[in-house]
Amino acid sequence: MRLSRLVRFGVDILFPPRCVFCGGIVAPGTEICGNCAKEIVPSGTGGCVSIPVRDRDVPCAFLYPYEGKVRDSMLRYKFHGQKQYAGFYARELAGRIGGARRGERLDLVTSVPLSDGRLRERGYNQSELIAKPVARALGLPYVRCLRKTRPNGVQHLLSREQRLRNVRGVYSLCGEPVRGKRVLLIDDIVTTGSTLAECSAVLLEGGAAGVACAAVARSAPEQS
Ligand SMILES: [Zn+2]
């Protein structure tokens, strides 16, 4: 056994890999257990919602309903430092997007930004951590296009109308220009779609030729 494999073997015994969804111990080299693989199946092309953005609709693909073990998993990912889940979510999401694309052109991948304060507090942008490997898997560049210019508090306690007002004017373009580009915009969870709608509007007003969105999970407003 080569040293690197021996070390890996030792690490797996001391810290066995655990299922992304239920936290149970799984075989080395796997990310989800047999039960969860059977129970939690990513949505097909039906997993898509339409988000109204100014005068058009932007599609948003998602993998799972935000409930049960998916919700538990995403809470561990977002608030309890389980950053390594990003790789699993990204592979599943890239598979879902790649399957639905049917030759439709995309030029770059970006993600919903966090405010500077929130980023400092969490230490990572959970959407960017997913979007980067999605971009790699799709053979597209990841580009930081958006920034959040001010914190706007939590969205999940607000009604749909309050959410829309709460995100207005909070995002702006940064970095490379998006003019003429078709952008895939990624977030971790889509609820009413108000954040994705506002970010999409900023990209389109900045000259993007088109925007498509994708999220790991879709939450009903009352669930989040
Ligand atoms: Zn499991």
Boltz pocket constraint, residues with backbone or C-beta under 6 A from the ligand:
constraints:
  - pocket:
      binder: B
      contacts: [[A, 19], [A, 20], [A, 21], [A, 22], [A, 23], [A, 24], [A, 32], [A, 33], [A, 34], [A, 35], [A, 36], [A, 37]]
      max_distance: 6.0
